[in-house]
């Protein structure tokens, strides 16, 4: 490994981040929307940085970009994240993890490392254009089903298969990325990301160790009653679908509070509400609400889901309406590897003096890697808990410490894999 001061490396990553932001942002924020021209510009800029190291980029069948630095052993340590952003996004989300991977390559490029380093820029982590997150990594992970996304269109009416084709990707062969991934003798996957939430800031800590990604139960509830005149129908005689839905939503919040424990918080969100006939003088006859429940424990998540179902049926009966459930999407919790979590804690503590542990509520590409290799993530402090907006930020002194911590984690993981 090239002997470079960690602080010098951290400052170089921050400089790269600012350079990329200047190249791919407007006054409204980052514009690296996947499969579009600004995203391609970002990738061209990144390709030039990789070329400076005498390395090249290979693109897999799902549009994911891979850089390989061959080591003494084919056993591989992977570092991954994504360059794409949401529209009007922040300067750190996703690209922080790719550019710290670039710096890891710089640090090891002068001498042959004991194991092989692979840095991957996953395609379309955000799902901001077509509504399907983790597109590239889920193809590599084998969970993407082409027929489930074939119909997706963006706001301009462009179909997902056409946007992929414009970028040299065939939806029906994206699954070959899974075959490519499984051929890699992967021994560890590391990912650095901003927290995108307020927990580290509330603790006054710059860096956190991620225990795993939440499992998700996402459903639509449809309550059916009877629309009626708001003036002539006595309250005891109404079949008010909205009241049943509202009571259920309030109880779902209480379910999440009940199952939250110190260090093991869970979350529950009712994010959409649709009422019919949606006029001021009518009792709602139909109401649809979405429910998003997340927990790191599979058992807790299953219990929360069952309690929400029970609550919906009870409140439906109390309001003389019916309720139907429709599955929107689900993924099981993905806890991270204990050995890598330990190495992550050591790295963070050596730089910052403390290593708070927390789960990841948002999903990340790392979740798709858990079934294939030991995986861990590290989080950086997010100012005001904000992300996916131009106000997204991490104070530079915190960002500096987090990058140093992550590069330490890379070194420790390389040594760990080399000895295994």
Residue pairs with C-beta under 8 A, 6 or more apart in sequence:
1 107
1 108
1 110
1 111
1 113
1 411
2 106
2 107
2 108
2 109
2 110
2 111
4 106
4 107
6 351
6 404
6 407
6 408
7 400
7 404
9 103
9 106
9 107
9 403
9 404
9 407
10 399
10 400
10 401
10 403
10 404
10 407
11 400
12 103
12 106
13 96
13 99
13 100
13 102
13 103
13 403
14 396
14 399
14 400
14 403
16 49
16 99
16 102
16 103
17 91
17 92
17 95
17 96
17 99
18 91
19 45
20 42
20 45
20 46
20 91
20 95
20 99
21 30
21 91
23 41
23 42
23 45
24 30
24 31
24 32
24 38
24 39
24 41
24 42
24 45
24 85
25 31
25 91
26 88
27 390
28 88
28 390
29 85
29 87
29 88
29 89
29 90
29 91
29 389
29 390
29 392
30 85
30 86
30 88
30 89
30 90
30 91
30 93
30 390
31 38
31 85
31 87
31 88
31 89
32 38
32 39
32 42
32 83
32 84
32 85
32 89
32 95
33 39
33 84
33 85
33 86
33 87
33 128
33 129
34 84
34 123
34 124
34 125
34 126
34 128
34 129
34 135
35 123
35 124
35 129
35 163
35 164
35 166
35 167
36 129
39 83
39 84
40 167
42 83
42 84
42 95
43 65
43 83
43 121
46 57
46 65
46 83
46 98
46 102
46 121
47 57
47 65
49 102
50 56
50 57
50 67
50 102
50 105
53 105
53 106
53 109
54 109
55 67
55 68
55 69
55 105
55 109
56 67
57 65
57 66
57 67
58 65
58 66
58 67
58 68
59 65
59 66
59 168
60 66
60 140
60 176
60 177
60 180
60 181
61 139
61 169
61 170
61 173
61 174
61 175
61 176
61 177
61 180
62 123
62 135
62 136
62 139
62 140
62 144
62 169
62 174
62 176
62 177
63 123
63 124
63 136
63 164
63 167
63 168
63 169
63 174
64 120
64 121
64 122
64 123
64 136
64 137
64 139
64 140
64 177
65 120
65 121
65 123
66 118
66 119
66 120
67 101
67 105
67 118
67 119
67 120
68 116
68 117
68 118
69 105
69 108
69 109
69 113
69 116
69 117
69 118
70 112
70 116
71 112
71 113
71 114
71 115
71 116
71 117
72 112
72 113
72 114
72 115
72 418
73 114
73 115
73 116
73 418
74 116
74 185
75 115
75 116
75 185
75 187
75 417
75 418
75 420
76 115
76 116
76 117
76 118
76 184
76 185
76 186
76 187
76 188
76 417
77 115
77 116
77 117
77 118
77 187
77 188
77 190
77 410
77 413
77 414
77 417
78 118
78 119
78 120
78 184
78 186
78 188
78 189
78 190
78 369
78 373
79 97
79 100
79 101
79 104
79 117
79 118
79 119
79 120
79 189
79 190
79 191
79 410
80 97
80 98
80 101
80 119
80 120
80 121
80 122
80 137
80 189
80 190
80 191
80 365
80 366
80 369
81 94
81 95
81 96
81 97
81 98
81 101
81 121
81 122
81 125
81 191
81 192
81 193
81 364
81 365
82 94
82 95
82 97
82 98
82 121
82 122
82 123
82 124
82 125
82 126
82 136
82 365
83 94
83 95
83 98
83 121
84 94
84 123
84 124
84 125
84 126
84 128
85 93
85 94
85 95
85 126
85 128
86 93
86 126
86 128
86 388
87 128
88 389
88 390
89 126
89 387
89 388
89 389
89 390
89 392
90 194
90 386
90 387
90 388
90 389
90 390
90 391
90 392
90 393
91 392
91 393
92 194
92 380
92 392
92 393
92 394
92 399
93 193
93 194
93 196
93 387
93 388
93 392
94 125
94 126
94 193
96 192
96 193
96 194
96 380
97 191
97 192
97 193
98 119
98 121
100 192
100 403
100 406
100 407
101 119
101 120
102 119
103 403
103 407
104 117
104 119
104 407
104 410
105 117
105 119
107 407
108 117
108 414
113 414
114 414
114 415
114 418
115 187
115 414
115 417
115 418
117 414
118 184
118 186
122 134
122 136
122 137
122 140
122 365
123 135
123 136
123 169
124 130
124 132
124 133
124 134
124 135
124 136
125 133
125 134
125 135
125 136
125 137
125 364
125 365
126 133
127 133
127 134
127 135
129 154
129 163
130 149
130 152
130 153
130 154
130 160
130 163
131 152
132 149
132 152
132 160
133 363
134 363
134 364
134 365
134 367
134 368
135 144
135 149
136 177
136 365
137 365
137 368
137 369
138 144
138 368
139 174
139 175
139 177
139 178
140 177
140 178
140 180
140 181
140 368
141 178
141 181
141 368
141 369
141 371
141 372
142 175
142 178
143 368
144 174
144 175
146 171
146 172
146 174
146 175
149 160
149 171
150 160
150 161
150 171
151 159
152 159
152 160
153 159
153 160
154 160
154 163
160 171
161 171
164 170
164 171
164 174
181 372
182 372
186 372
186 373
187 373
187 374
187 417
187 420
188 337
188 340
188 373
188 374
188 375
188 376
188 413
188 416
188 417
189 366
189 369
189 372
189 373
189 374
189 375
189 376
190 340
190 375
190 376
190 377
190 378
190 406
190 409
190 410
190 413
191 364
191 365
191 366
191 375
191 376
191 377
191 378
192 377
192 378
192 380
192 402
192 403
192 406
193 364
193 377
193 378
193 379
193 380
194 379
194 380
194 381
194 382
194 387
194 392
194 394
195 208
195 358
195 379
195 380
195 381
195 382
195 385
196 362
196 382
196 385
196 387
196 388
197 361
197 362
197 382
197 385
197 387
198 382
198 384
198 385
199 208
199 356
199 358
199 385
200 206
200 207
200 208
200 356
200 358
200 379
200 380
200 381
200 382
201 381
201 382
201 383
201 384
201 385
203 356
205 352
205 354
205 356
205 381
206 352
206 380
206 381
206 395
206 397
206 398
206 399
206 401
206 402
207 348
207 351
207 352
207 355
207 378
207 379
207 380
207 381
207 398
207 401
207 402
207 405
208 348
208 355
208 356
208 357
208 358
208 378
208 379
208 381
209 341
209 344
209 345
209 348
209 355
209 356
209 357
209 358
209 376
209 378
209 379
210 336
210 344
210 357
210 358
210 359
210 360
210 376
210 377
210 378
210 379
211 296
211 335
211 336
211 341
211 357
211 358
211 359
212 296
212 333
212 334
212 335
212 336
212 359
212 360
212 370
213 296
213 333
213 334
213 359
213 360
213 362
213 363
213 364
213 366
213 367
213 370
213 377
214 266
214 267
214 294
214 295
214 296
214 333
214 359
214 360
214 361
214 363
215 294
215 295
215 296
215 297
215 298
215 301
215 330
215 331
215 332
215 333
215 334
216 292
216 293
216 294
216 329
216 330
216 331
216 363
217 291
217 292
217 293
217 294
217 301
217 304
217 305
217 330
218 290
218 291
218 292
218 293
218 327
218 328
218 329
218 330
219 290
219 291
219 325
219 326
219 327
219 328
220 288
220 289
220 290
220 291
220 325
220 326
220 328
221 245
221 248
221 288
221 289
221 290
221 291
221 312
221 323
221 324
221 325
221 326
222 286
222 287
222 288
222 323
222 324
222 325
222 326
223 241
223 242
223 244
223 245
223 248
223 286
223 287
223 288
223 289
223 312
223 316
223 319
223 321
223 322
223 323
224 241
224 285
224 286
224 321
224 322
224 323
224 324
225 238
225 239
225 240
225 241
225 244
225 283
225 284
225 285
225 286
225 319
225 320
225 321
225 322
226 238
226 239
226 283
226 285
227 276
227 277
227 282
227 283
227 284
227 285
227 286
228 238
228 239
228 282
228 283
228 285
229 281
229 282
229 283
230 280
230 281
230 282
230 283
231 281
233 283
238 283
238 319
238 320
239 283
239 285
239 319
239 320
239 321
240 283
240 284
240 319
240 321
241 275
241 284
241 285
241 286
241 287
241 319
241 321
242 275
242 284
242 287
243 284
243 315
243 319
244 287
244 312
244 315
244 316
244 318
244 319
244 321
244 323
245 273
245 287
245 288
245 289
245 315
247 311
247 315
247 318
247 319
248 289
248 308
248 311
248 312
248 315
248 316
248 323
249 270
249 289
249 291
251 308
251 311
251 315
252 268
252 270
252 291
252 293
252 308
252 311
253 268
255 268
255 304
255 307
255 308
255 311
256 266
256 267
256 268
256 293
256 304
259 266
259 295
259 300
259 303
259 304
260 266
263 357
263 358
264 295
264 296
264 297
264 300
264 359
265 359
266 293
266 294
266 295
266 296
266 300
266 301
266 304
267 292
267 293
267 294
267 295
267 361
268 291
268 292
268 293
268 294
268 304
268 308
269 291
269 292
270 289
270 290
270 291
270 292
271 290
271 292
272 288
272 289
272 290
273 287
273 288
273 289
274 287
274 288
274 289
275 284
275 286
275 287
276 284
276 285
276 286
276 287
277 284
277 285
278 284
290 328
291 308
293 301
293 304
293 305
293 308
294 301
294 361
295 301
295 304
295 333
296 333
296 335
296 359
297 333
298 332
298 333
301 333
309 325
312 323
312 325
313 323
316 322
316 323
331 363
331 367
334 366
334 367
334 370
334 375
335 370
336 366
336 370
336 374
336 375
336 376
336 377
337 374
337 375
337 376
339 374
339 416
340 374
340 375
340 376
340 413
341 357
341 376
343 376
343 409
343 412
343 413
343 416
344 355
344 376
344 378
344 409
345 355
345 357
346 355
346 412
347 378
347 405
347 406
347 408
347 409
347 412
348 354
348 355
348 378
348 405
348 409
349 355
350 405
350 408
351 401
351 404
351 405
351 408
352 401
352 405
358 379
360 377
360 379
364 377
366 375
366 376
366 377
369 375
376 409
378 402
378 405
378 406
378 409
379 402
380 394
380 398
380 399
380 402
381 394
381 395
381 398
381 399
381 402
382 392
382 393
382 394
383 391
383 392
383 393
383 394
383 395
384 391
386 392
386 393
394 402
